[in-house]
């Protein structure tokens, strides 16, 4: 998943919006050392799998069976990212990236197999946001579920979702910045079920 993320960040920096897929061709020989691709599909068929890749409803993991669904939209006053994760161990960190840069990080997530996060991007007054669209993706790091190597960290990375920015988003970000709003260093509401 780390290599997938590095290649994906380079693609995003070049203006692309790739689907992130796990690749297990590392030949590392470690127990549980293969990467996996997860995807949201209604049924398992060639058509639905290809549709999930084309529409970036995928995520990559370094082998642990983590579910990481992330969606971004620009329907509200500010662009929003919503995350649903089903984890197999305690989450150490969740990062939200805008394009190829992290813009939010949380470390104190509640324990539980399912975690839901909602976050609004009020940091739109930066040069990278001057394009008419940006993409968001999520990286999750959990303690290892690997009993053979407990020092290992399990990672999942969602495919980026592109959103189109409008003048109203910049106006809302400017209002929040003028009112001493959130600096974006923390995520909004975090709840576990």
C-alpha positions as CSV (number, residue, x, y, z in Angstrom):
1,X,0.0,0.0,0.0
2,X,2.9,2.4,0.6
3,X,4.2,1.9,-2.9
4,X,0.7,2.3,-4.3
5,X,0.4,5.6,-2.3
6,X,3.7,6.9,-3.5
7,X,2.9,6.2,-7.2
8,X,-0.7,7.6,-6.6
9,X,0.6,10.8,-5.1
10,X,2.9,11.3,-8.1
11,X,0.0,10.7,-10.5
12,X,-2.2,13.2,-8.5
13,X,0.6,15.8,-8.6
14,X,0.7,15.3,-12.4
15,X,-3.0,16.2,-12.5
16,X,-4.4,12.7,-12.8
17,X,-7.1,11.0,-10.5
18,X,-6.1,7.3,-10.4
19,X,-7.8,4.4,-8.8
20,X,-5.6,2.9,-6.1
21,X,-5.2,-0.8,-6.3
22,X,-3.1,-3.2,-4.1
23,X,-0.2,-5.0,-5.8
24,X,1.2,-8.1,-4.3
25,X,4.2,-8.5,-6.5
26,X,6.8,-7.6,-3.9
27,X,8.1,-11.1,-3.2
28,X,8.9,-10.0,0.3
29,X,8.3,-13.4,1.7
30,X,6.7,-12.0,4.9
31,X,3.7,-13.8,6.4
32,X,0.7,-11.7,5.5
33,X,2.8,-9.5,3.2
34,X,0.6,-9.4,0.2
35,X,-1.3,-6.3,-0.8
36,X,-5.1,-6.4,-1.4
37,X,-7.5,-4.3,-3.4
38,X,-11.0,-3.6,-1.9
39,X,-13.9,-2.3,-3.8
40,X,-17.5,-1.3,-3.4
41,X,-19.6,-3.4,-5.8
42,X,-23.2,-4.6,-5.7
43,X,-22.3,-8.0,-7.1
44,X,-19.1,-9.7,-8.1
45,X,-19.0,-9.6,-11.9
46,X,-16.5,-8.4,-14.5
47,X,-18.7,-5.4,-15.3
48,X,-19.2,-4.3,-11.7
49,X,-15.4,-4.7,-10.9
50,X,-14.4,-2.6,-13.9
51,X,-17.1,0.0,-13.0
52,X,-15.6,0.2,-9.5
53,X,-12.1,0.8,-10.8
54,X,-13.3,3.3,-13.4
55,X,-15.3,5.3,-10.8
56,X,-12.5,4.9,-8.1
57,X,-14.6,3.0,-5.6
58,X,-11.5,1.1,-4.6
59,X,-8.9,1.1,-1.8
60,X,-5.5,-0.6,-1.3
61,X,-4.2,-2.3,1.8
62,X,-0.9,-3.9,2.7
63,X,-2.6,-7.2,3.2
64,X,-4.8,-6.7,6.2
65,X,-8.6,-6.9,5.5
66,X,-9.4,-3.3,6.2
67,X,-12.5,-1.8,4.6
68,X,-12.0,1.9,3.8
69,X,-14.7,3.8,2.0
70,X,-14.2,7.5,1.4
71,X,-16.5,9.9,-0.5
72,X,-16.1,13.6,-1.2
73,X,-18.8,16.0,-2.3
74,X,-19.2,19.7,-2.8
75,X,-22.9,19.9,-2.1
76,X,-22.6,21.9,1.1
77,X,-21.1,25.3,2.0
78,X,-17.6,23.6,1.9
79,X,-16.3,20.5,0.3
80,X,-16.8,17.5,2.6
81,X,-15.1,14.1,3.1
82,X,-17.0,11.3,4.7
83,X,-15.1,8.1,5.7
84,X,-16.4,4.7,6.8
85,X,-13.8,2.2,7.9
86,X,-14.1,-1.3,9.3
87,X,-10.8,-2.1,11.0
88,X,-9.2,-5.2,12.5
89,X,-7.2,-3.4,15.2
90,X,-6.8,0.0,16.9
91,X,-6.4,2.9,14.5
92,X,-3.3,4.9,15.1
93,X,-3.9,7.6,12.5
94,X,-6.3,8.7,9.8
95,X,-5.1,11.3,7.3
96,X,-7.1,13.2,4.7
97,X,-5.3,14.4,1.6
98,X,-6.3,17.2,-0.8
99,X,-4.6,16.4,-4.1
100,X,-1.1,15.2,-3.1
101,X,-0.8,16.9,0.3
102,X,-2.2,15.9,3.8
103,X,-4.7,18.5,5.1
104,X,-6.1,16.8,8.1
105,X,-5.0,14.2,10.6
106,X,-6.6,12.6,13.6
107,X,-5.0,10.2,16.1
108,X,-7.5,9.8,18.8
109,X,-10.2,7.7,17.2
110,X,-12.5,5.6,19.2
111,X,-11.9,1.8,19.4
112,X,-14.4,-0.3,17.5
113,X,-14.6,-2.3,14.4
114,X,-16.5,0.5,12.5
115,X,-15.4,4.1,12.4
116,X,-17.2,7.0,10.7
117,X,-15.6,10.4,10.1
118,X,-17.0,13.6,8.6
119,X,-14.7,16.6,7.8
120,X,-15.2,19.9,5.9
121,X,-12.3,21.5,4.1
122,X,-12.2,25.2,5.1
123,X,-8.6,25.6,4.0
124,X,-9.4,26.5,0.3
125,X,-7.4,29.7,0.3
126,X,-4.2,28.1,-0.9
127,X,-2.7,28.2,-4.5
128,X,-3.4,24.5,-5.1
129,X,-7.1,25.2,-4.8
130,X,-7.2,27.7,-7.7
131,X,-8.0,25.0,-10.1
132,X,-11.7,24.3,-10.7
133,X,-11.5,20.9,-9.0
134,X,-9.5,19.1,-6.3
135,X,-9.4,15.5,-5.2
136,X,-9.5,14.0,-1.7
137,X,-8.3,10.6,-0.5
138,X,-7.8,9.0,2.9
139,X,-4.9,7.0,4.5
140,X,-5.6,4.9,7.5
141,X,-2.9,3.3,9.7
142,X,-3.8,0.7,12.4
143,X,-1.7,-1.3,14.8
144,X,-0.8,-4.7,13.3
145,X,-3.2,-7.5,13.3
146,X,-0.3,-9.7,12.3
147,X,0.6,-12.0,15.2
148,X,3.9,-12.9,13.5
149,X,5.1,-9.3,13.3
150,X,3.3,-7.1,15.8
151,X,5.6,-4.1,15.1
152,X,4.2,-3.9,11.6
153,X,1.6,-1.2,10.8
154,X,-1.3,-2.1,8.6
155,X,-2.3,0.6,6.1
156,X,-5.3,1.2,3.8
157,X,-5.5,4.0,1.2
158,X,-8.7,5.1,-0.6
159,X,-8.8,6.1,-4.2
160,X,-9.2,9.8,-4.7
161,X,-12.5,11.4,-5.3
162,X,-12.6,14.6,-7.4
163,X,-14.9,17.5,-6.6
164,X,-15.6,20.7,-8.5
165,X,-15.0,23.9,-6.5
166,X,-17.3,26.9,-6.9
167,X,-17.1,30.5,-5.8
168,X,-19.4,29.8,-2.9
169,X,-16.9,27.4,-1.4
170,X,-14.1,30.0,-1.5
171,X,-16.4,32.6,0.0
172,X,-17.3,30.2,2.9
173,X,-13.6,29.4,3.5
174,X,-12.8,33.2,3.5
175,X,-15.7,33.8,6.0
176,X,-14.3,31.1,8.3
177,X,-10.8,32.3,8.0
178,X,-11.9,35.8,8.9
179,X,-13.8,34.5,11.9
180,X,-10.8,32.6,13.3
181,X,-12.3,29.3,12.2
182,X,-10.9,25.8,12.5
183,X,-7.3,25.6,11.2
184,X,-8.1,22.2,9.7
185,X,-5.6,20.3,11.9
186,X,-8.4,18.2,13.4
187,X,-11.2,16.3,11.9
188,X,-14.8,17.2,12.5
189,X,-17.1,14.6,14.0
190,X,-15.7,11.2,14.7
191,X,-18.0,8.5,15.9
192,X,-17.8,4.7,16.1
193,X,-20.6,2.2,16.1
